[in-house]
Amino acid sequence: PVDVAQERAHTEHLESRVLMLQLAISEKEEQHRLELAHEQAAAEKADRWRLEDKKADNEAITTLQVQVEHERNRAEVAERQLEALEGVHAELSHERTRAQTLEMQLQQLQ
């Protein structure tokens, strides 16, 4: 003879264990989902930082390129000014030599 009460108690015990295991599985799944969400958030944060760093680097490079171009232009202007001044200096030397020659000729005539 099967003891119905004993079988019912055993069945209820097994059903209770199944429910407890399902609850434990649900809790583990939720914990795993939260961990994944935290990891994804951390990865996204790191990606944002990398993008911000890259953007800052690109801005710094652009700024330096603009400064280099500006300095290159200033150097070219200074070079042209120097060439012009050297031309004026050559003219002045020529005029000074001519003036000295004329002075000597004037002294010889006196």
Helices and strands as residue ranges (DSSP letters): H 4-109
